Amino acid sequence: MKAIYPGSFDPITYGHLDIIRRAAMLYDELVVVVLINDAKKPLFTVEERVEMLKETVGELPNVTVKASPGLTVNFARKEGASVIIRGIRAVMDYEYELQQSTINMMLADEIETVFLLARPEYSFLSSSAAKTVASYKGDLKHFVPNNIAKRLEEKLHK
Ligand code: ADP
């Protein structure tokens, strides 16, 4: 069975990485997809985010990384995937995810959204938190892998 894991990944954090590893164990194939949404004013370009994801999950044999504009369900259909993976950290995520996945259900009822709970050690972790800490030159070792910490530093301080 094939699944997709859509998100902004601006940039990938240890929380995303954990969800990717766990989803890759559950499904035969996992496509991590950077959804192009310029309304969010991302720090990194789509190409940079794809590159960072590839660097980080490259060793996982059944995981590929792509980028896509438009609706998540259309991407899932194009890929022949029947599952959308999302991560849930707290009640705050639930409200947003409930809305998104209900809309997706109405658009494509053959596609299921499967939620994986964040591990407790990552439940505080977000791309925004990593960017804030990086902007004040804080230690990123609990937030993102080394290669991503370097990219954040280059982007924000060079
Ligand atoms: P989006 O803009 O689509 O929310 P994100 O890159 O912020 O994109 O998140 C992608 C998915 O990963 C979302 O389902 C989000 O809830 C989940 N996620 C983000 N951070 C974590 C984390 N620390 N642990 C588990 N899931 C997470």
Backbone and ligand atoms as CSV (ligand in chain L), in Angstrom:
chain,resi,resn,atom,element,x,y,z
A,1,MET,N,N,0.840,-1.198,0.000
A,1,MET,CA,C,0.000,0.000,0.000
A,1,MET,C,C,0.880,1.255,0.000
A,2,LYS,N,N,0.418,2.269,-0.744
A,2,LYS,CA,C,1.225,3.477,-0.891
A,2,LYS,C,C,0.595,4.643,-0.119
A,3,ALA,N,N,1.457,5.407,0.574
A,3,ALA,CA,C,0.978,6.559,1.344
A,3,ALA,C,C,1.747,7.805,0.944
A,4,ILE,N,N,1.120,8.963,1.171
A,4,ILE,CA,C,1.850,10.225,0.997
A,4,ILE,C,C,1.873,10.958,2.340
A,5,TYR,N,N,2.933,11.715,2.578
A,5,TYR,CA,C,3.030,12.546,3.777
A,5,TYR,C,C,3.252,13.988,3.314
A,6,PRO,N,N,2.160,14.777,3.250
A,6,PRO,CA,C,2.273,16.151,2.768
A,6,PRO,C,C,2.588,17.130,3.889
A,7,GLY,N,N,3.258,18.219,3.543
A,7,GLY,CA,C,3.521,19.254,4.542
A,7,GLY,C,C,4.305,20.385,3.939
A,8,SER,N,N,4.650,21.358,4.801
A,8,SER,CA,C,5.460,22.483,4.350
A,8,SER,C,C,6.949,22.157,4.488
A,9,PHE,N,N,7.292,21.450,5.569
A,9,PHE,CA,C,8.684,21.041,5.824
A,9,PHE,C,C,9.644,22.221,5.659
A,10,ASP,N,N,9.347,23.305,6.395
A,10,ASP,CA,C,10.104,24.563,6.244
A,10,ASP,C,C,10.871,24.907,7.517
A,11,PRO,N,N,11.909,24.171,7.914
A,11,PRO,CA,C,12.480,22.978,7.293
A,11,PRO,C,C,12.008,21.703,8.021
A,12,ILE,N,N,12.480,20.548,7.531
A,12,ILE,CA,C,12.219,19.275,8.207
A,12,ILE,C,C,12.822,19.312,9.617
A,13,THR,N,N,12.074,18.764,10.598
A,13,THR,CA,C,12.557,18.678,11.997
A,13,THR,C,C,12.652,17.200,12.395
A,14,TYR,N,N,13.174,16.962,13.618
A,14,TYR,CA,C,13.193,15.587,14.136
A,14,TYR,C,C,11.780,15.019,14.264
A,15,GLY,N,N,10.793,15.895,14.493
A,15,GLY,CA,C,9.399,15.434,14.600
A,15,GLY,C,C,8.911,14.869,13.271
A,16,HIS,N,N,9.170,15.600,12.181
A,16,HIS,CA,C,8.804,15.095,10.845
A,16,HIS,C,C,9.543,13.790,10.545
A,17,LEU,N,N,10.841,13.795,10.857
A,17,LEU,CA,C,11.673,12.631,10.542
A,17,LEU,C,C,11.133,11.372,11.234
A,18,ASP,N,N,10.699,11.548,12.484
A,18,ASP,CA,C,10.150,10.418,13.232
A,18,ASP,C,C,8.864,9.897,12.571
A,19,ILE,N,N,8.010,10.815,12.135
A,19,ILE,CA,C,6.769,10.406,11.455
A,19,ILE,C,C,7.122,9.680,10.144
A,20,ILE,N,N,8.111,10.192,9.414
A,20,ILE,CA,C,8.509,9.560,8.138
A,20,ILE,C,C,9.010,8.134,8.381
A,21,ARG,N,N,9.873,7.971,9.402
A,21,ARG,CA,C,10.396,6.625,9.694
A,21,ARG,C,C,9.287,5.665,10.060
A,22,ARG,N,N,8.360,6.140,10.911
A,22,ARG,CA,C,7.271,5.257,11.364
A,22,ARG,C,C,6.318,4.935,10.225
A,23,ALA,N,N,5.989,5.921,9.383
A,23,ALA,CA,C,5.076,5.670,8.261
A,23,ALA,C,C,5.733,4.728,7.249
A,24,ALA,N,N,7.051,4.853,7.090
A,24,ALA,CA,C,7.761,3.999,6.132
A,24,ALA,C,C,7.742,2.538,6.573
A,25,MET,N,N,7.591,2.311,7.886
A,25,MET,CA,C,7.476,0.931,8.392
A,25,MET,C,C,6.074,0.373,8.140
A,26,LEU,N,N,5.081,1.265,8.078
A,26,LEU,CA,C,3.687,0.819,7.967
A,26,LEU,C,C,3.258,0.563,6.522
A,27,TYR,N,N,3.881,1.281,5.579
A,27,TYR,CA,C,3.435,1.194,4.174
A,27,TYR,C,C,4.582,0.738,3.275
A,28,ASP,N,N,4.210,0.152,2.127
A,28,ASP,CA,C,5.238,-0.335,1.195
A,28,ASP,C,C,6.022,0.832,0.606
A,29,GLU,N,N,5.282,1.883,0.282
A,29,GLU,CA,C,5.931,3.068,-0.313
A,29,GLU,C,C,5.402,4.316,0.360
A,30,LEU,N,N,6.319,5.263,0.596
A,30,LEU,CA,C,5.906,6.549,1.174
A,30,LEU,C,C,6.472,7.679,0.315
A,31,VAL,N,N,5.597,8.579,-0.110
A,31,VAL,CA,C,6.050,9.765,-0.850
A,31,VAL,C,C,5.885,10.975,0.072
A,32,VAL,N,N,7.009,11.587,0.426
A,32,VAL,CA,C,6.955,12.820,1.214
A,32,VAL,C,C,6.814,13.946,0.212
A,33,VAL,N,N,5.784,14.782,0.382
A,33,VAL,CA,C,5.543,15.810,-0.637
A,33,VAL,C,C,5.488,17.211,-0.015
A,34,VAL,N,N,6.325,18.074,-0.568
A,34,VAL,CA,C,6.303,19.484,-0.170
A,34,VAL,C,C,5.164,20.131,-0.940
A,35,LEU,N,N,4.139,20.533,-0.218
A,35,LEU,CA,C,3.008,21.170,-0.880
A,35,LEU,C,C,3.305,22.651,-1.069
A,36,ILE,N,N,3.151,23.091,-2.286
A,36,ILE,CA,C,3.507,24.481,-2.603
A,36,ILE,C,C,2.351,25.399,-2.221
A,37,ASN,N,N,2.601,26.222,-1.197
A,37,ASN,CA,C,1.575,27.136,-0.687
A,37,ASN,C,C,2.252,28.451,-0.313
A,38,ASP,N,N,2.297,29.363,-1.283
A,38,ASP,CA,C,3.053,30.601,-1.068
A,38,ASP,C,C,2.406,31.516,-0.041
A,39,ALA,N,N,1.142,31.262,0.265
A,39,ALA,CA,C,0.456,32.071,1.282
A,39,ALA,C,C,1.170,31.965,2.621
A,40,LYS,N,N,1.919,30.869,2.815
A,40,LYS,CA,C,2.588,30.647,4.102
A,40,LYS,C,C,3.915,31.398,4.253
A,41,LYS,N,N,4.363,32.077,3.191
A,41,LYS,CA,C,5.643,32.799,3.242
A,41,LYS,C,C,6.785,31.973,3.824
A,42,PRO,N,N,7.160,30.903,3.137
A,42,PRO,CA,C,8.201,30.032,3.679
A,42,PRO,C,C,9.574,30.686,3.706
A,43,LEU,N,N,10.436,30.216,4.625
A,43,LEU,CA,C,11.814,30.713,4.702
A,43,LEU,C,C,12.640,30.112,3.565
A,44,PHE,N,N,12.446,28.808,3.327
A,44,PHE,CA,C,13.214,28.108,2.292
A,44,PHE,C,C,12.373,27.948,1.021
A,45,THR,N,N,13.040,27.961,-0.137
A,45,THR,CA,C,12.325,27.722,-1.393
A,45,THR,C,C,11.883,26.255,-1.437
A,46,VAL,N,N,10.961,25.978,-2.340
A,46,VAL,CA,C,10.495,24.595,-2.506
A,46,VAL,C,C,11.676,23.681,-2.833
A,47,GLU,N,N,12.563,24.152,-3.735
A,47,GLU,CA,C,13.722,23.336,-4.138
A,47,GLU,C,C,14.615,23.043,-2.939
A,48,GLU,N,N,14.839,24.057,-2.100
A,48,GLU,CA,C,15.680,23.847,-0.916
A,48,GLU,C,C,15.037,22.855,0.052
A,49,ARG,N,N,13.726,22.957,0.207
A,49,ARG,CA,C,13.041,22.048,1.144
A,49,ARG,C,C,13.091,20.605,0.645
A,50,VAL,N,N,12.919,20.438,-0.679
A,50,VAL,CA,C,13.007,19.093,-1.259
A,50,VAL,C,C,14.420,18.543,-1.063
A,51,GLU,N,N,15.409,19.384,-1.330
A,51,GLU,CA,C,16.816,18.988,-1.195
A,51,GLU,C,C,17.134,18.560,0.250
A,52,MET,N,N,16.665,19.352,1.211
A,52,MET,CA,C,16.919,19.039,2.622
A,52,MET,C,C,16.248,17.728,3.030
A,53,LEU,N,N,15.025,17.514,2.534
A,53,LEU,CA,C,14.335,16.255,2.827
A,53,LEU,C,C,15.108,15.080,2.239
A,54,LYS,N,N,15.559,15.247,0.979
A,54,LYS,CA,C,16.303,14.155,0.321
A,54,LYS,C,C,17.576,13.834,1.092
A,55,GLU,N,N,18.286,14.875,1.520
A,55,GLU,CA,C,19.516,14.670,2.299
A,55,GLU,C,C,19.238,13.877,3.571
A,56,THR,N,N,18.074,14.155,4.177
A,56,THR,CA,C,17.774,13.602,5.496
A,56,THR,C,C,17.156,12.207,5.451
A,57,VAL,N,N,16.338,11.932,4.432
A,57,VAL,CA,C,15.663,10.620,4.400
A,57,VAL,C,C,16.192,9.719,3.282
A,58,GLY,N,N,17.295,10.155,2.659
A,58,GLY,CA,C,17.864,9.433,1.530
A,58,GLY,C,C,18.163,7.969,1.785
A,59,GLU,N,N,18.454,7.627,3.048
A,59,GLU,CA,C,18.838,6.238,3.335
A,59,GLU,C,C,17.635,5.293,3.465
A,60,LEU,N,N,16.428,5.840,3.495
A,60,LEU,CA,C,15.244,4.980,3.637
A,60,LEU,C,C,14.807,4.496,2.249
A,61,PRO,N,N,14.887,3.178,2.007
A,61,PRO,CA,C,14.715,2.668,0.642
A,61,PRO,C,C,13.320,2.864,0.048
A,62,ASN,N,N,12.284,2.888,0.880
A,62,ASN,CA,C,10.932,2.975,0.308
A,62,ASN,C,C,10.339,4.388,0.394
A,63,VAL,N,N,11.221,5.384,0.613
A,63,VAL,CA,C,10.742,6.767,0.724
A,63,VAL,C,C,11.262,7.604,-0.444
A,64,THR,N,N,10.354,8.356,-1.089
A,64,THR,CA,C,10.777,9.310,-2.116
A,64,THR,C,C,10.268,10.696,-1.725
A,65,VAL,N,N,10.884,11.714,-2.326
A,65,VAL,CA,C,10.523,13.097,-1.985
A,65,VAL,C,C,10.110,13.826,-3.260
A,66,LYS,N,N,8.983,14.530,-3.198
A,66,LYS,CA,C,8.512,15.290,-4.356
A,66,LYS,C,C,7.952,16.639,-3.899
A,67,ALA,N,N,7.615,17.482,-4.872
A,67,ALA,CA,C,6.926,18.735,-4.572
A,67,ALA,C,C,5.701,18.801,-5.462
A,68,SER,N,N,4.652,19.473,-4.976
A,68,SER,CA,C,3.450,19.566,-5.804
A,68,SER,C,C,2.636,20.807,-5.467
A,69,PRO,N,N,2.095,21.443,-6.506
A,69,PRO,CA,C,1.128,22.514,-6.255
A,69,PRO,C,C,-0.247,21.873,-6.112
A,70,GLY,N,N,-1.232,22.629,-5.702
A,70,GLY,CA,C,-2.613,22.141,-5.760
A,70,GLY,C,C,-3.044,21.312,-4.576
A,71,LEU,N,N,-4.137,20.593,-4.785
A,71,LEU,CA,C,-4.780,19.866,-3.690
A,71,LEU,C,C,-4.046,18.564,-3.357
A,72,THR,N,N,-3.982,18.274,-2.050
A,72,THR,CA,C,-3.344,17.037,-1.579
A,72,THR,C,C,-4.004,15.804,-2.207
A,73,VAL,N,N,-5.335,15.789,-2.255
A,73,VAL,CA,C,-6.011,14.585,-2.774
A,73,VAL,C,C,-5.708,14.362,-4.263
A,74,ASN,N,N,-5.533,15.458,-5.002
A,74,ASN,CA,C,-5.191,15.289,-6.420
A,74,ASN,C,C,-3.796,14.685,-6.577
A,75,PHE,N,N,-2.876,15.128,-5.699
A,75,PHE,CA,C,-1.531,14.550,-5.728
A,75,PHE,C,C,-1.596,13.066,-5.361
A,76,ALA,N,N,-2.363,12.740,-4.321
A,76,ALA,CA,C,-2.486,11.334,-3.896
A,76,ALA,C,C,-3.025,10.478,-5.043
A,77,ARG,N,N,-4.041,10.969,-5.718
A,77,ARG,CA,C,-4.622,10.217,-6.841
A,77,ARG,C,C,-3.606,10.018,-7.964
A,78,LYS,N,N,-2.890,11.094,-8.269
A,78,LYS,CA,C,-1.896,11.023,-9.344
A,78,LYS,C,C,-0.820,9.983,-9.027
A,79,GLU,N,N,-0.479,9.882,-7.733
A,79,GLU,CA,C,0.555,8.938,-7.287
A,79,GLU,C,C,0.011,7.520,-7.122
A,80,GLY,N,N,-1.316,7.387,-7.160
A,80,GLY,CA,C,-1.925,6.080,-6.876
A,80,GLY,C,C,-1.813,5.707,-5.401
A,81,ALA,N,N,-1.827,6.717,-4.529
A,81,ALA,CA,C,-1.735,6.464,-3.078
A,81,ALA,C,C,-3.129,6.486,-2.459
A,82,SER,N,N,-3.362,5.585,-1.490
A,82,SER,CA,C,-4.693,5.553,-0.877
A,82,SER,C,C,-4.697,6.101,0.541
A,83,VAL,N,N,-3.541,6.523,1.028
A,83,VAL,CA,C,-3.446,7.013,2.410
A,83,VAL,C,C,-2.689,8.340,2.458
A,84,ILE,N,N,-3.220,9.265,3.271
A,84,ILE,CA,C,-2.516,10.520,3.579
A,84,ILE,C,C,-2.096,10.437,5.046
A,85,ILE,N,N,-0.805,10.609,5.298
A,85,ILE,CA,C,-0.296,10.585,6.680
A,85,ILE,C,C,-0.219,12.007,7.212
A,86,ARG,N,N,-0.670,12.208,8.439
A,86,ARG,CA,C,-0.471,13.492,9.114
A,86,ARG,C,C,-0.034,13.202,10.554
A,87,GLY,N,N,0.683,14.150,11.134
A,87,GLY,CA,C,1.128,13.990,12.515
A,87,GLY,C,C,0.294,14.875,13.423
A,88,ILE,N,N,0.050,14.385,14.632
A,88,ILE,CA,C,-0.725,15.178,15.610
A,88,ILE,C,C,0.119,15.363,16.863
A,89,ARG,N,N,0.306,16.613,17.275
A,89,ARG,CA,C,1.048,16.881,18.501
A,89,ARG,C,C,0.120,17.139,19.668
A,90,ALA,N,N,-0.813,18.061,19.512
A,90,ALA,CA,C,-1.676,18.443,20.633
A,90,ALA,C,C,-3.059,18.779,20.097
A,91,VAL,N,N,-3.948,19.177,20.990
A,91,VAL,CA,C,-5.330,19.494,20.609
A,91,VAL,C,C,-5.367,20.551,19.507
A,92,MET,N,N,-4.420,21.469,19.588
A,92,MET,CA,C,-4.325,22.523,18.586
A,92,MET,C,C,-4.210,21.947,17.169
A,93,ASP,N,N,-3.370,20.923,17.011
A,93,ASP,CA,C,-3.227,20.271,15.700
A,93,ASP,C,C,-4.530,19.585,15.310
A,94,TYR,N,N,-5.191,18.970,16.297
A,94,TYR,CA,C,-6.390,18.194,16.009
A,94,TYR,C,C,-7.447,19.033,15.310
A,95,GLU,N,N,-7.653,20.252,15.799
A,95,GLU,CA,C,-8.709,21.096,15.229
A,95,GLU,C,C,-8.434,21.406,13.757
A,96,TYR,N,N,-7.199,21.734,13.452
A,96,TYR,CA,C,-6.824,22.049,12.078
A,96,TYR,C,C,-6.903,20.796,11.209
A,97,GLU,N,N,-6.372,19.701,11.739
A,97,GLU,CA,C,-6.335,18.448,10.966
A,97,GLU,C,C,-7.741,17.912,10.716
A,98,LEU,N,N,-8.620,18.092,11.696
A,98,LEU,CA,C,-10.008,17.645,11.558
A,98,LEU,C,C,-10.650,18.343,10.360
A,99,GLN,N,N,-10.435,19.641,10.268
A,99,GLN,CA,C,-11.007,20.418,9.179
A,99,GLN,C,C,-10.436,19.959,7.828
A,100,GLN,N,N,-9.106,19.861,7.763
A,100,GLN,CA,C,-8.468,19.468,6.504
A,100,GLN,C,C,-8.904,18.080,6.059
A,101,SER,N,N,-8.897,17.135,7.001
A,101,SER,CA,C,-9.172,15.758,6.571
A,101,SER,C,C,-10.651,15.567,6.255
A,102,THR,N,N,-11.528,16.363,6.874
A,102,THR,CA,C,-12.946,16.282,6.519
A,102,THR,C,C,-13.157,16.816,5.100
A,103,ILE,N,N,-12.465,17.906,4.787
A,103,ILE,CA,C,-12.550,18.447,3.421
A,103,ILE,C,C,-12.032,17.399,2.433
A,104,ASN,N,N,-10.888,16.782,2.775
A,104,ASN,CA,C,-10.325,15.766,1.880
A,104,ASN,C,C,-11.264,14.574,1.712
A,105,MET,N,N,-11.979,14.234,2.779
A,105,MET,CA,C,-12.947,13.132,2.725
A,105,MET,C,C,-14.078,13.470,1.753
A,106,MET,N,N,-14.488,14.740,1.780
A,106,MET,CA,C,-15.567,15.153,0.885
A,106,MET,C,C,-15.094,15.178,-0.570
A,107,LEU,N,N,-13.820,15.511,-0.756
A,107,LEU,CA,C,-13.279,15.583,-2.121
A,107,LEU,C,C,-12.934,14.209,-2.690
A,108,ALA,N,N,-12.530,13.295,-1.815
A,108,ALA,CA,C,-12.037,11.987,-2.282
A,108,ALA,C,C,-12.278,10.951,-1.196
A,109,ASP,N,N,-13.452,10.302,-1.237
A,109,ASP,CA,C,-13.738,9.404,-0.113
A,109,ASP,C,C,-13.054,8.049,-0.214
A,110,GLU,N,N,-12.291,7.836,-1.293
A,110,GLU,CA,C,-11.517,6.586,-1.391
A,110,GLU,C,C,-10.152,6.733,-0.714
A,111,ILE,N,N,-9.827,7.945,-0.291
A,111,ILE,CA,C,-8.522,8.173,0.343
A,111,ILE,C,C,-8.699,8.392,1.845
A,112,GLU,N,N,-7.943,7.634,2.643
A,112,GLU,CA,C,-8.027,7.757,4.106
A,112,GLU,C,C,-6.891,8.622,4.628
A,113,THR,N,N,-7.196,9.463,5.633
A,113,THR,CA,C,-6.123,10.157,6.337
A,113,THR,C,C,-5.810,9.354,7.591
A,114,VAL,N,N,-4.547,9.041,7.774
A,114,VAL,CA,C,-4.113,8.285,8.956
A,114,VAL,C,C,-3.240,9.202,9.803
A,115,PHE,N,N,-3.590,9.303,11.097
A,115,PHE,CA,C,-2.849,10.195,11.996
A,115,PHE,C,C,-1.887,9.404,12.869
A,116,LEU,N,N,-0.661,9.876,12.921
A,116,LEU,CA,C,0.309,9.280,13.838
A,116,LEU,C,C,0.577,10.299,14.940
A,117,LEU,N,N,0.537,9.840,16.195
A,117,LEU,CA,C,0.783,10.757,17.309
A,117,LEU,C,C,2.267,11.057,17.414
A,118,ALA,N,N,2.579,12.325,17.684
A,118,ALA,CA,C,3.976,12.709,17.892
A,118,ALA,C,C,4.505,11.978,19.116
A,119,ARG,N,N,5.749,11.568,19.063
A,119,ARG,CA,C,6.385,11.039,20.274
A,119,ARG,C,C,6.491,12.176,21.279
A,120,PRO,N,N,6.376,11.833,22.594
A,120,PRO,CA,C,6.396,12.893,23.605
A,120,PRO,C,C,7.613,13.807,23.492
A,121,GLU,N,N,8.770,13.227,23.161
A,121,GLU,CA,C,9.970,14.083,23.107
A,121,GLU,C,C,9.946,15.075,21.939
A,122,TYR,N,N,9.027,14.852,20.990
A,122,TYR,CA,C,8.945,15.768,19.849
A,122,TYR,C,C,7.655,16.576,19.843
A,123,SER,N,N,6.845,16.426,20.882
A,123,SER,CA,C,5.504,17.023,20.820
A,123,SER,C,C,5.548,18.553,20.920
A,124,PHE,N,N,6.684,19.101,21.313
A,124,PHE,CA,C,6.835,20.563,21.395
A,124,PHE,C,C,7.454,21.119,20.115
A,125,LEU,N,N,7.859,20.217,19.245
A,125,LEU,CA,C,8.734,20.612,18.139
A,125,LEU,C,C,7.985,21.028,16.883
A,126,SER,N,N,8.360,22.186,16.335
A,126,SER,CA,C,7.774,22.626,15.069
A,126,SER,C,C,8.861,23.303,14.246
A,127,SER,N,N,8.599,23.442,12.945
A,127,SER,CA,C,9.544,24.171,12.090
A,127,SER,C,C,9.672,25.611,12.587
A,128,SER,N,N,8.561,26.204,13.013
A,128,SER,CA,C,8.614,27.602,13.490
A,128,SER,C,C,9.497,27.730,14.713
A,129,ALA,N,N,9.385,26.769,15.652
A,129,ALA,CA,C,10.235,26.825,16.850
A,129,ALA,C,C,11.702,26.740,16.436
A,130,ALA,N,N,12.015,25.842,15.502
A,130,ALA,CA,C,13.403,25.694,15.045
A,130,ALA,C,C,13.895,27.004,14.427
A,131,LYS,N,N,13.019,27.668,13.648
A,131,LYS,CA,C,13.422,28.926,12.996
A,131,LYS,C,C,13.641,30.037,14.025
A,132,THR,N,N,12.782,30.065,15.044
A,132,THR,CA,C,12.935,31.092,16.091
A,132,THR,C,C,14.238,30.883,16.844
A,133,VAL,N,N,14.484,29.651,17.264
A,133,VAL,CA,C,15.726,29.358,18.000
A,133,VAL,C,C,16.937,29.691,17.118
A,134,ALA,N,N,16.862,29.308,15.848
A,134,ALA,CA,C,17.982,29.576,14.932
A,134,ALA,C,C,18.197,31.075,14.749
A,135,SER,N,N,17.120,31.840,14.736
A,135,SER,CA,C,17.271,33.279,14.496
A,135,SER,C,C,18.019,33.963,15.636
A,136,TYR,N,N,17.955,33.371,16.841
A,136,TYR,CA,C,18.709,33.906,17.989
A,136,TYR,C,C,19.972,33.093,18.264
A,137,LYS,N,N,20.373,32.310,17.275
A,137,LYS,CA,C,21.594,31.508,17.359
A,137,LYS,C,C,21.595,30.516,18.512
A,138,GLY,N,N,20.409,30.013,18.861
A,138,GLY,CA,C,20.314,28.996,19.909
A,138,GLY,C,C,20.767,27.641,19.405
A,139,ASP,N,N,20.969,26.718,20.358
A,139,ASP,CA,C,21.416,25.368,20.020
A,139,ASP,C,C,20.251,24.572,19.420
A,140,LEU,N,N,20.474,24.055,18.228
A,140,LEU,CA,C,19.381,23.369,17.519
A,140,LEU,C,C,19.439,21.853,17.649
A,141,LYS,N,N,20.305,21.355,18.554
A,141,LYS,CA,C,20.539,19.904,18.549
A,141,LYS,C,C,19.293,19.068,18.878
A,142,HIS,N,N,18.338,19.619,19.606
A,142,HIS,CA,C,17.117,18.858,19.886
A,142,HIS,C,C,16.030,19.099,18.852
A,143,PHE,N,N,16.291,19.933,17.873
A,143,PHE,CA,C,15.250,20.339,16.932
A,143,PHE,C,C,15.400,19.721,15.542
A,144,VAL,N,N,16.598,19.846,14.986
A,144,VAL,CA,C,16.818,19.414,13.599
A,144,VAL,C,C,18.174,18.703,13.468
A,145,PRO,N,N,18.318,17.816,12.470
A,145,PRO,CA,C,19.629,17.191,12.231
A,145,PRO,C,C,20.675,18.257,11.863
A,146,ASN,N,N,21.963,17.895,12.001
A,146,ASN,CA,C,23.072,18.835,11.762
A,146,ASN,C,C,23.032,19.538,10.413
A,147,ASN,N,N,22.759,18.754,9.354
A,147,ASN,CA,C,22.751,19.355,8.017
A,147,ASN,C,C,21.702,20.466,7.915
A,148,ILE,N,N,20.586,20.294,8.601
A,148,ILE,CA,C,19.511,21.298,8.553
A,148,ILE,C,C,19.881,22.508,9.427
A,149,ALA,N,N,20.533,22.248,10.555
A,149,ALA,CA,C,20.980,23.355,11.413
A,149,ALA,C,C,21.926,24.260,10.627
A,150,LYS,N,N,22.820,23.638,9.850
A,150,LYS,CA,C,23.763,24.420,9.019
A,150,LYS,C,C,23.007,25.275,8.003
A,151,ARG,N,N,22.012,24.674,7.373
A,151,ARG,CA,C,21.222,25.410,6.373
A,151,ARG,C,C,20.511,26.598,7.014
A,152,LEU,N,N,19.985,26.390,8.219
A,152,LEU,CA,C,19.282,27.485,8.914
A,152,LEU,C,C,20.256,28.616,9.214
A,153,GLU,N,N,21.432,28.240,9.666
A,153,GLU,CA,C,22.431,29.248,9.995
A,153,GLU,C,C,22.820,30.050,8.749
A,154,GLU,N,N,23.066,29.323,7.656
A,154,GLU,CA,C,23.426,30.008,6.403
A,154,GLU,C,C,22.322,30.957,5.954
A,155,LYS,N,N,21.101,30.491,6.054
A,155,LYS,CA,C,19.966,31.284,5.577
A,155,LYS,C,C,19.773,32.535,6.439
A,156,LEU,N,N,19.931,32.380,7.754
A,156,LEU,CA,C,19.556,33.484,8.654
A,156,LEU,C,C,20.717,34.391,9.037
A,157,HIS,N,N,21.953,33.886,8.941
A,157,HIS,CA,C,23.074,34.677,9.462
A,157,HIS,C,C,24.188,34.918,8.462
A,158,LYS,N,N,23.982,34.599,7.164
A,158,LYS,CA,C,25.072,34.847,6.214
A,158,LYS,C,C,24.630,35.704,5.055
L,1,ADP,P1,P,1.659,21.915,7.289
L,1,ADP,O1,O,1.898,23.310,6.830
L,1,ADP,O2,O,0.978,21.056,6.265
L,1,ADP,O3,O,1.048,21.770,8.651
L,1,ADP,P2,P,4.166,21.043,8.496
L,1,ADP,O4,O,5.467,20.848,7.801
L,1,ADP,O5,O,4.106,22.067,9.564
L,1,ADP,O6,O,3.144,21.316,7.325
L,1,ADP,O7,O,3.675,19.668,9.105
L,1,ADP,C1,C,3.427,18.537,8.324
L,1,ADP,C2,C,2.773,17.465,9.174
L,1,ADP,O8,O,3.685,17.025,10.184
L,1,ADP,C3,C,1.526,17.940,9.948
L,1,ADP,O9,O,0.603,16.865,10.005
L,1,ADP,C4,C,2.053,18.252,11.314
L,1,ADP,O10,O,1.056,18.131,12.302
L,1,ADP,C5,C,3.122,17.164,11.462
L,1,ADP,N1,N,4.159,17.540,12.421
L,1,ADP,C6,C,4.844,18.704,12.492
L,1,ADP,N2,N,5.718,18.685,13.511
L,1,ADP,C7,C,5.588,17.467,14.106
L,1,ADP,C8,C,6.193,16.842,15.253
L,1,ADP,N3,N,7.089,17.465,15.999
L,1,ADP,N4,N,5.810,15.585,15.566
L,1,ADP,C9,C,4.848,14.960,14.826
L,1,ADP,N5,N,4.240,15.501,13.765
L,1,ADP,C10,C,4.588,16.733,13.401
